[in-house]
Amino acid sequence: MGLSASDAATVGKLAAMVRKRMEGETTGHDWWHVYRVWKNSVYLAGRERGADLFVVQLAALLHDISDWKFNGGDTRKGARIAARMLKGLKVDAATADEVCRIVEGISFKGGFGVALKTKNGGIVQDADRIDALGAIGIARTFAYGGSKGRQLYDPGVKPRRYRSFDDFKRSHARSTTINHFYEKLLLLRGGMNTAAARKLAMGREAFMKEYLRRFYREWEGLE
C-alpha cells in the first residue's frame, strides 16, 4: 500500500506548501493540526482494506485549507483552493476530484455535515475528528473559543441542540467554550466511520469526560 516515488514526492511538495500557508495560525486549525490529521489518516488507512494512501494523504493535507468558520461561511472555498493546488502539482483529474469532494464534505457543521461514505473520505474525516478529542482536543477547544471571544463557562447558558446548519452558524458563536464539548466533541465518537477510529476515540472521550468532572468541581471551589 506504499506510494510510488512520484506520488511520495507530490505529497512532500504539498505538505511544504500547506505548512507555509498555515504555520502560525492560532485557533487550533494550524499546520500542526493538519500534521496530526495527516499522520492519523495514514495510521487509519493502514487498518482499512481498500484505502488509497495517495488520496488519503492529499485530502488530509488539504482538509482545512480554507475552513468555512474563518472565510465568511463559504463551505466550498476549501475545495476550490485545493483544486488549484492539485492542478499546480499535476495531480490527475480523477484523484483531484476525489480529494476535493473530501475537502468539501469533511466538516462537522453542527451535526448537519455528511458522513463521508467513501473509504478514503471516511478515513480522513475520522482522523480530523480524532484530533478534536482528548488532551489535544481540549487545548484546541479553548484556543478556538478564545479566538472567538467566547465565555469560558456560564452555568446559565445551557448547551443547545441545533435545528439546522444555518441555525448552528447563527447561534453557535453565542455559546460558551464548555458547551462546545456537548454540542460537538462528545458527539463525535458515535459518527466515526472506521472501527480503528472508534477505538481511539473511546480513550480520548473518556479523558474529556474526566476533565469536565474536574472542571465543575474546581468551578465550585471543591478542589
C-alpha positions in Angstrom: 0.0 0.0 0.0 3.0 2.3 -0.2 3.4 5.2 -2.5 5.4 5.3 -5.7 8.4 7.7 -5.7 6.5 10.2 -7.8 3.4 10.2 -5.5 5.6 10.4 -2.4 7.3 13.4 -3.9 3.9 15.1 -4.7 2.8 14.5 -1.1 6.0 16.0 0.2 5.7 19.1 -2.0 2.1 19.6 -1.0 3.0 19.3 2.7 5.6 22.0 2.3 3.0 24.3 0.6 0.4 23.7 3.2 2.8 24.2 6.1 4.0 27.6 4.6 0.3 28.7 4.2 -0.9 27.6 7.7 2.0 27.8 10.1 1.5 30.3 12.9 -2.3 30.1 12.9 -3.6 30.5 16.5 -7.1 29.0 16.6 -6.1 25.3 16.7 -6.6 24.9 13.0 -2.9 25.4 12.2 -0.2 23.4 10.4 0.3 21.1 13.4 -3.4 20.2 13.4 -3.0 19.3 9.7 0.1 17.3 10.5 -1.6 15.2 13.1 -4.6 14.6 10.9 -2.2 13.6 8.1 -0.4 11.1 10.4 -3.7 9.8 11.9 -5.0 9.3 8.4 -2.0 7.2 7.4 -2.5 5.1 10.6 -6.2 4.5 9.9 -5.6 3.8 6.2 -3.2 1.0 7.3 -6.0 -0.6 9.1 -8.7 -0.4 6.4 -8.7 -2.6 3.3 -9.0 -0.8 0.0 -7.8 2.6 1.1 -5.9 4.7 -1.4 -3.0 6.1 0.5 -2.3 8.8 -2.1 -5.8 10.2 -2.0 -5.9 9.9 1.8 -2.7 11.9 2.3 -3.6 14.6 -0.2 -7.0 15.1 1.4 -5.6 15.1 4.9 -3.1 17.8 4.0 -5.8 19.9 2.3 -8.8 19.3 4.6 -8.5 22.6 6.4 -7.0 24.8 3.7 -10.0 27.2 4.0 -12.3 26.3 6.8 -15.8 27.9 6.4 -15.6 29.1 10.0 -12.8 31.5 9.0 -13.6 32.5 5.5 -17.0 34.1 5.9 -19.0 30.9 5.8 -18.1 29.6 2.3 -18.2 25.8 2.6 -16.8 25.3 -1.0 -13.9 27.6 -0.9 -11.5 25.0 0.5 -12.3 22.6 -2.4 -11.7 25.4 -4.9 -8.3 26.2 -3.4 -7.4 22.5 -3.2 -8.3 22.1 -6.9 -5.9 24.8 -7.8 -3.1 23.5 -5.7 -3.5 19.9 -7.0 -3.6 21.2 -10.6 -0.3 23.0 -10.0 1.2 19.7 -8.8 -0.1 18.0 -11.9 -2.3 15.5 -9.9 -4.5 13.6 -12.3 -8.1 14.8 -12.6 -9.8 11.7 -11.0 -7.6 11.9 -7.9 -8.0 15.6 -7.6 -11.8 15.4 -7.9 -12.0 12.8 -5.1 -9.7 14.8 -2.9 -11.8 18.0 -3.5 -15.1 16.1 -2.6 -13.5 15.0 0.7 -12.3 18.6 1.5 -15.8 20.0 0.8 -17.6 17.3 2.8 -15.4 16.8 5.8 -16.8 19.4 8.2 -19.0 18.6 11.2 -21.2 21.6 10.5 -23.1 21.4 13.8 -24.0 17.8 13.3 -25.5 18.5 9.9 -22.5 17.6 7.8 -22.5 14.4 5.9 -20.7 11.2 6.9 -18.3 10.6 4.1 -19.2 7.1 2.8 -16.2 6.5 0.6 -13.4 4.6 2.2 -10.9 7.4 1.7 -13.2 10.1 2.8 -14.3 8.3 5.9 -10.7 7.8 7.0 -9.8 11.5 6.7 -13.0 12.6 8.4 -12.2 10.2 11.3 -8.7 11.5 11.5 -9.9 15.1 11.7 -12.4 14.2 14.4 -9.9 12.3 16.4 -7.8 15.5 16.7 -10.9 17.2 18.2 -10.8 14.7 21.2 -8.5 14.0 24.1 -5.9 16.4 25.5 -5.2 17.9 22.1 -8.9 18.4 21.6 -9.3 20.2 24.9 -6.4 22.5 24.1 -7.8 23.3 20.6 -11.3 23.9 22.0 -10.1 26.7 24.4 -7.8 28.1 21.7 -10.7 28.4 19.3 -13.1 29.7 22.0 -10.6 32.4 23.0 -10.2 33.4 19.3 -13.9 33.9 19.0 -14.2 35.9 22.3 -16.4 33.3 23.9 -17.1 33.0 27.6 -15.3 30.1 29.3 -18.4 28.9 31.0 -21.7 30.2 32.2 -23.9 27.8 34.2 -27.0 29.8 33.0 -26.2 29.2 29.3 -27.1 25.6 28.5 -25.9 23.5 25.5 -28.3 23.6 22.6 -29.5 21.1 20.0 -29.4 22.9 16.7 -32.2 22.7 14.2 -30.1 23.1 11.0 -26.6 24.1 9.8 -27.9 27.7 9.4 -29.1 27.7 12.9 -25.7 26.4 14.1 -23.9 29.1 12.2 -26.1 31.8 13.6 -26.3 30.6 17.2 -23.1 28.6 18.0 -20.9 31.8 18.3 -23.0 32.9 21.3 -22.4 29.6 23.1 -19.7 29.0 25.7 -16.5 27.0 25.3 -17.6 24.4 27.8 -20.9 24.0 25.9 -18.9 23.1 22.8 -18.0 19.8 24.5 -21.7 18.8 24.5 -22.7 20.5 21.2 -19.9 18.8 19.2 -17.0 17.0 20.8 -18.9 14.4 22.8 -21.0 13.6 19.7 -18.0 12.7 17.5 -17.3 9.1 18.6 -20.8 8.0 17.5 -20.2 9.3 14.0 -16.9 7.7 13.3 -16.6 5.8 10.1 -14.0 3.2 11.0 -13.6 0.7 13.8 -10.0 1.8 14.4 -11.1 5.4 14.9 -13.9 4.4 17.3 -11.4 2.6 19.4 -9.1 5.6 19.5 -12.0 7.9 20.3 -13.1 5.9 23.3 -10.0 6.7 25.3 -9.9 10.3 24.3 -13.6 10.8 25.0 -13.1 9.2 28.5 -10.3 11.7 29.2 -12.5 14.6 28.2 -15.3 13.5 30.5 -12.9 13.2 33.4 -11.7 16.7 32.6 -15.2 18.1 32.7 -15.9 16.4 36.0 -12.8 18.1 37.4 -13.7 21.4 35.8 -17.1 21.5 37.5 -15.6 20.6 40.9 -13.0 23.4 40.6 -15.6 25.8 39.4 -17.5 25.3 42.6 -14.3 25.6 44.7 -14.4 22.0 45.7 -10.8 21.0 44.8 
